[in-house]
């Protein structure tokens, strides 16, 4: 397994634009919005996964399946872009974790945007390989137990 991962990582170089851009956005209802877009902005695949499907199949499986249907393989990705400040606290953490995992595994850059349309307007450079951290829209809704009060 370790050799397979190393072999996959050696194939790619930063800034390779040959594949699609993977956009991930957490939804407020616990789901995941996936878009695979060509580098010129044309959407190749768009999928909305609800919370029930996400729990049943897992986020990595769902994203991998979408990539396979749109571009043949996740190895052909040029970058992974996460829409920040959307969705619940836990769901955004899950989305960022999946994005960072795909970035590391397939040796592609991972970056953030406020909106997928604004990403193309800003001409953001996504050639740098790095990890991202979640940027939440509000504090987590963590309640204090009655025993501690």
Secondary structure, DSSP 8 states (H G I E B T S, - for coil): -HHHHHHHHHH--TT--SS-EEEEEE-TTS-EEEEEE-TTS-EEEEEEE-HHHHHHH-HHHHHHHHHHHHHS-GGG-SEEEEE-S-S-HHHHHHHHHHHHHHHHHTT-EEEEES-HHHHHHHT----S--------SS-------GGG-
